[in-house]
C-alpha cells in the first residue's frame, strides 16, 4: 500500500504548496480507481493534509503600475502592440482572467456583439465552466479599430519578422513577464513581478473605491448556460468594476501630464 505522506514528503526539492497539489491529484486518481471498482475502499490510502502558506507577492501603486505599462508600450509597440495590450488587460481584467486564459484566447473568443461593448469568452477555464468577461468601452473601440485574423488564430500571436518566433505562433507563457521585467529594469524598479504589479496592485487600489461585494461581482460568476445571454445585470456590474479600475489608471495619467 502506498504511504502517500511518506512518498510526497520525500520530495525535498518542491514547496509545501506543490506537495499539497500532488496529494490532491493522487486523491483524485484513487477516487477514480475506487469509482470504477479497480480497488476497494480498504485499499484506498489515507491522504493527510500538507499545511502551507502562500508566498507574499509584492505590489505597488497605480502611478508606478501605469509608468511600467507605459514603458512597455514605449519599448514594444513598434514590434507588436499586443504586448502592451496584453499587460494592460492584465491590469484591468486580471481580477477575473488568468494570464494563461488570456494567452489562449483565439480571435473567435473575442466577441464584440455580446453585452453592450463585447466580451472575452473563456470556453474552458480552470473552473470547468464557460466564463464571460465583459469589456469596457475603451477596449471595445480599440478592438473595433484593430485588424483581426481568422477565428482559429490565437489573438496574442507573433507577427512576421520576430527573430526566433514563427509568424502566427502564440506568445509563450513568460512573454509578458519578459517585457514587464524589461520595463521595470529601464525604470529602476526591482522585486515587482507581473502578477503582483497588475492584478494584485489593481485589486488593492480598487478597494479604495469599491465594496468587497462589488469587487466580488467583478470577478464574475461561472454558469453552464451558453454565453450567459441573460446576465445583463451581471454584465453591467462587472463592467462597472473594470471601468473604475480603468478610471483610476487614467486619473493618474492625466495628472501626470
Secondary structure, 3 states (H helix, E strand, C coil): CCCHHHHHHCCCCCCHHHHHHHHHHHHHHHHHHHHCCCCCHHHCCCCCCCCCCCCCCCCCCHHHHHHHHHHHHHHHCCCCHHHHHHHHHHHHHCCCCCHHHHHCCEHHHEECCCCCCCEEEECCCCCCCCEEEECCHHHHHHHHCCCCCCCCCECCECCCCCCCCCCCCECCCCHHHHHHHHHHHHHCCCCCCHHHHHHHHHHHHHCCCCCHHHHHHHHCCCCCCHHHCCCHHHHHHHHHHHHHHHHHHHHHHHHHC
